[in-house]
Structure formats: C-alpha cells, structure tokens
C-alpha cells in the first residue's frame, strides 16, 4: 500500500473541513487504523450510488491518499467513476454531512442518493 500525501492519484480530493471532521470522528473512537473509504456501487434509481464509510481493511489495488492526517481509500473499480470528485463536509443550519461533488455524474435522481 502506497500512501500519497495531498496529491490524489485517484483524482479524489478531500477538503480540509471533510478531513478535519473525519479525523475528529476517528479520534473520538480512538481509531487511527481506519481510512475513509469511498466506493461506487450499482444501485439507486439513477444506476450508481456512493458508499462513504470508515474501513480498517486494505483491498488489493486500493489507492490511498492522505489529507490532513486522514487516509482516503478508493478501490480500483471505483476510481474511474470518482476522478476529479471532491468530498466536503457541510455544517449549516440547512444541512450537515459529507457531500460529494463529482464531475463524472451526468445526472442524479430526485432524492440525490444515486447518479449516472
């Protein structure tokens, strides 16, 4: 496993606020052995959906990039769908959570849970 620093070989960028939130969640659990994993899986009404979760596994072909002390893992099957994507964390009165801005998504469903 090769860890890239702040230069996403996968093309995915984790913003400073997303990295800080992920690190805070990991620190709260006392876990420094996990990475934030982004996957693209079949499903949802538009055809593909994102899965964003903490993972202690390293899969063959993973592209690992470190942002602000947090490892971001992208599996080799998801990487082409995620190239150029930006993962952010929004904390406003209207919305709180991780967001994914993906230039590869040509459309999405009304609920925003899946894309194509």
Backbone torsions as a table, in degrees:
resi	resn	phi	psi	omega
1	UNK	NA	122.3	176.7
2	UNK	-104.1	129.4	179.0
3	UNK	-103.2	121.9	176.1
4	UNK	-90.2	143.8	177.3
5	UNK	-103.3	113.6	172.1
6	UNK	60.1	2.1	175.4
7	UNK	-121.3	102.2	-171.6
8	UNK	-76.6	105.4	174.9
9	UNK	-61.9	-29.8	178.3
10	UNK	-74.6	-16.5	-177.2
11	UNK	86.9	0.0	179.7
12	UNK	-93.4	137.1	179.4
13	UNK	-115.6	134.1	173.6
14	UNK	-105.1	117.5	-178.0
15	UNK	-66.9	165.3	178.9
16	UNK	-59.4	-40.8	-178.5
17	UNK	-69.5	-36.3	177.3
18	UNK	-68.5	-41.7	178.4
19	UNK	-63.7	-42.4	179.9
20	UNK	-63.6	-42.2	179.9
21	UNK	-66.6	-44.9	179.1
22	UNK	-62.0	-42.5	179.2
23	UNK	-64.0	-41.4	178.7
24	UNK	-62.0	-41.6	178.8
25	UNK	-65.4	-41.2	178.1
26	UNK	-67.1	-42.2	178.5
27	UNK	-62.5	-39.3	179.5
28	UNK	-60.5	-35.1	179.9
29	UNK	-90.0	-4.2	-178.7
30	UNK	68.2	32.1	-177.4
31	UNK	-113.8	120.5	172.9
32	UNK	-118.1	10.5	-177.7
33	UNK	-103.3	9.3	-175.9
34	UNK	-116.6	152.3	175.2
35	UNK	-115.5	154.9	171.3
36	UNK	-83.2	119.4	-176.7
37	UNK	-107.6	133.9	172.9
38	UNK	-114.9	128.5	179.3
39	UNK	-129.8	153.4	170.6
40	UNK	-113.7	126.9	-178.5
41	UNK	-128.7	151.9	173.8
42	UNK	-63.3	143.3	177.0
43	UNK	142.4	-179.7	-178.0
44	UNK	75.4	167.7	-175.6
45	UNK	-75.4	-14.7	178.8
46	UNK	-100.5	-3.1	174.7
47	UNK	114.4	-39.3	-179.9
48	UNK	-132.1	150.1	176.7
49	UNK	-140.1	156.2	179.0
50	UNK	-90.0	146.5	167.9
51	UNK	-125.2	123.6	179.7
52	UNK	-125.8	117.1	-176.1
53	UNK	-158.4	165.0	175.7
54	UNK	-84.9	138.0	-174.5
55	UNK	-139.5	134.9	176.9
56	UNK	-99.2	4.1	178.5
57	UNK	-92.9	154.8	169.3
58	UNK	-119.7	118.8	-178.5
59	UNK	-94.3	149.9	178.0
60	UNK	-59.3	126.1	179.8
61	UNK	90.2	1.8	177.5
62	UNK	-58.6	142.4	170.9
63	UNK	-106.7	115.1	-176.2
64	UNK	-109.4	126.9	177.6
65	UNK	-127.7	140.5	179.8
66	UNK	-105.8	131.5	178.2
67	UNK	-129.2	115.5	175.8
68	UNK	55.0	37.3	178.6
69	UNK	85.2	4.3	179.2
70	UNK	-115.6	130.7	176.7
71	UNK	-85.5	132.6	175.3
72	UNK	-110.0	122.0	-178.7
73	UNK	-107.6	132.9	174.5
74	UNK	-129.1	124.1	179.1
75	UNK	-75.4	158.9	-173.3
76	UNK	-65.7	-25.0	178.1
77	UNK	-76.5	-31.9	-179.0
78	UNK	-83.6	-25.2	-173.4
79	UNK	-52.7	-45.2	-179.7
80	UNK	-62.2	-31.2	179.7
81	UNK	-77.1	-19.5	-172.9
82	UNK	-105.7	-4.1	-176.3
83	UNK	-58.2	123.2	180.0
84	UNK	90.7	-1.3	-178.1
85	UNK	-76.0	152.2	177.9
86	UNK	-125.3	125.8	176.3
87	UNK	-102.2	125.4	-177.2
88	UNK	-126.7	167.1	172.6
89	UNK	-122.8	124.2	-178.6
90	UNK	-109.1	133.3	176.9
91	UNK	-135.8	89.4	-179.8
92	UNK	-129.4	176.7	179.9
93	UNK	-66.0	-27.6	-177.2
94	UNK	-87.8	-28.4	-170.6
95	UNK	-157.1	143.6	174.1
96	UNK	-138.8	130.9	176.3
97	UNK	148.7	177.5	177.8
98	UNK	-78.0	139.7	176.5
99	UNK	-122.9	152.7	179.4
100	UNK	-126.2	119.5	175.9
101	UNK	-105.8	108.5	-173.2
102	UNK	-119.2	112.5	179.9
103	UNK	-68.9	-13.1	179.4
104	UNK	-81.0	-15.5	-179.4
105	UNK	-77.2	117.5	-179.6
106	UNK	-89.5	-13.8	178.1
107	UNK	-167.4	164.6	177.8
108	UNK	-143.6	168.0	179.0
109	UNK	-84.4	169.8	-177.9
110	UNK	-62.9	-34.0	-178.3
111	UNK	-80.5	-11.1	177.4
112	UNK	78.1	10.2	-176.9
113	UNK	-88.3	-18.4	-178.8
114	UNK	-141.4	168.5	-175.8
115	UNK	-146.2	171.5	172.8
116	UNK	-140.8	NA	NA
